[in-house]
Amino acid sequence: MTIIKKKYYLYIEKSDELDLSLIKRKNKFAVIYRNNQNKEKISNLIKFRNNCRNRGVKLYIANNVKLFNKCKADGLYISAYNKKYYHMNSVDLIGSAHNFKDMKYKIKQGCKTIILSRLFRTDYRTKKTYYGLIKFNLFIKKFKLPIVALGGIRLENLNKLNFLNSYGFAILSEIKKKPAIISRLF
């Protein structure tokens, strides 16, 4: 069974972590580069950005305006913990949120898309709460912006995403464990 959403977001921490040849459809995927620990060479990131553009994949840089400008990415990703205001009208901003208060704050920051976290149960010890399908669908009705689901999405519960009224969904850890999950999206 295939999952049909308008957009699929893939989180990566290194540019060589994702095999872009698995992506067959243009303008359906977006990659969020979120590297907080290790410094990656700018030249590698620019090559990755060029490869993304050739395949019709948008590249977003997380919380780093300097890196965003250096590699000329397609947009900027603002995490839920980032409370800065970015005065960049022509930049595509994506925000991350965990609750209603975060959602309102991301709208004030100017985000055009919001990634709402923890759709399903996760393995994190410190993070026990999650929305579930019904609560998530009821929650996102209050907002007019495109809302993307994140959290606990695995190969086993991938088919449940068809019952989700979201704009798309994002995958974080499953892309590292099973890169072939990309082929299941169509």
C-alpha positions in Angstrom: 0.0 0.0 0.0 1.3 3.5 -0.8 1.0 6.6 1.3 -0.3 9.7 -0.5 0.5 13.1 0.9 1.5 16.4 -0.7 5.0 16.5 0.9 7.4 14.1 2.6 10.1 15.5 4.9 13.3 13.6 5.7 15.6 14.6 8.6 19.4 14.0 8.1 22.5 14.9 10.1 25.1 14.3 7.4 24.9 14.9 3.7 26.1 11.4 2.9 23.4 9.8 5.1 20.6 9.9 2.4 20.8 8.2 -1.0 18.9 10.6 -3.2 18.8 8.0 -6.1 15.9 6.3 -4.1 13.8 9.4 -4.7 11.9 9.0 -8.0 9.3 11.8 -7.9 10.2 15.5 -8.2 8.8 18.2 -5.9 7.4 15.7 -3.3 10.4 15.5 -0.9 12.2 17.9 1.3 15.3 17.3 3.3 15.9 19.0 6.6 19.6 19.1 7.4 20.1 19.4 11.1 23.7 18.9 12.2 24.4 20.3 15.7 27.4 18.2 16.7 29.8 17.7 13.8 31.0 20.3 11.4 30.6 19.2 7.8 32.6 20.8 4.9 30.6 23.5 3.1 31.8 22.0 -0.2 30.1 18.7 0.6 26.9 20.5 1.6 26.9 22.5 -1.6 27.3 19.3 -3.7 24.5 17.8 -1.8 22.3 20.9 -2.4 23.1 20.7 -6.1 22.2 17.0 -6.2 18.9 17.8 -4.3 18.0 20.5 -6.9 18.7 18.2 -9.8 16.3 15.6 -8.3 13.6 18.2 -7.4 14.2 17.9 -3.6 14.1 21.0 -1.4 16.8 21.5 1.2 16.2 23.2 4.5 18.9 24.1 7.0 18.1 23.9 10.7 18.6 27.0 12.9 21.7 28.3 11.1 21.3 31.4 9.0 25.0 31.6 8.1 25.0 28.1 6.8 21.7 28.7 5.0 23.3 31.7 3.2 26.6 29.9 2.4 25.0 26.9 0.7 22.0 28.8 -0.7 19.5 26.3 0.6 15.8 26.5 -0.3 14.6 27.3 3.2 15.2 27.5 6.9 13.9 25.1 9.5 13.3 26.6 13.0 13.2 24.0 15.8 10.6 24.2 18.6 13.3 25.4 21.1 14.5 28.3 18.8 12.7 31.5 19.9 14.5 33.9 17.6 12.6 36.0 15.1 13.9 35.9 11.5 13.0 38.9 9.4 13.4 37.2 6.0 10.2 37.6 4.0 11.3 35.8 0.9 12.6 32.7 2.7 10.6 29.6 3.1 10.4 29.0 6.9 9.4 25.7 8.4 8.8 25.5 12.2 8.6 22.7 14.6 6.1 22.5 17.5 5.0 20.2 20.3 1.8 21.9 21.5 -0.7 24.7 21.0 1.6 27.3 22.5 4.5 26.4 20.3 2.2 26.4 17.3 1.1 30.0 18.0 4.7 31.1 18.4 5.8 29.5 15.1 3.0 31.4 13.4 4.3 34.7 14.9 7.8 33.8 13.7 6.4 33.7 10.2 6.6 29.9 9.5 4.7 28.8 6.4 4.6 25.1 7.4 4.7 23.6 10.9 5.9 20.2 11.8 3.9 18.9 14.8 5.8 16.4 16.9 4.9 13.0 18.3 2.2 11.5 16.3 2.9 8.0 17.6 4.6 6.5 20.6 8.4 6.8 20.5 11.2 4.9 22.2 12.6 8.0 23.9 12.7 7.6 27.7 12.0 11.2 28.5 9.2 11.7 26.0 6.2 9.7 27.0 3.3 11.7 25.5 2.0 11.5 21.9 -1.1 12.5 20.0 -2.4 9.5 18.1 -4.4 9.7 14.9 -7.7 11.0 16.3 -6.3 13.6 18.6 -3.8 14.8 16.0 -6.6 15.3 13.4 -8.8 17.2 15.8 -5.8 19.4 16.9 -4.8 20.5 13.4 -8.3 21.5 12.4 -7.7 24.8 14.4 -4.9 25.9 12.0 -5.0 27.1 8.4 -1.3 26.5 7.8 0.0 23.2 6.4 0.7 20.9 9.3 3.2 18.0 9.0 3.2 15.0 11.3 6.4 13.8 13.0 7.3 11.2 15.6 7.1 7.4 15.9 6.5 6.8 12.2 7.8 3.4 11.4 7.4 0.8 8.7 4.8 -1.0 10.8 2.5 2.0 11.2 3.1 3.6 7.8 -0.3 2.6 6.5 -2.1 4.4 9.3 -0.9 7.7 7.8 -3.6 7.4 5.1 -6.1 8.3 7.9 -4.2 11.4 8.8 -5.5 14.8 7.6 -2.1 16.4 7.5 -0.3 18.1 4.6 2.5 15.6 4.9 4.7 13.7 7.3 8.4 13.7 8.4 10.7 10.8 9.2 13.6 11.1 11.5 15.2 7.9 12.8 13.5 5.4 10.5 15.3 6.8 7.4 18.6 5.8 9.1 17.5 2.3 10.0 15.6 1.4 6.8 16.4 3.7 3.9 14.2 1.6 1.6 11.2 3.2 3.4 11.3 5.9 0.7 10.1 3.4 -1.9 7.0 2.6 0.2 5.8 6.2 -0.1 4.5 5.7 -3.6 
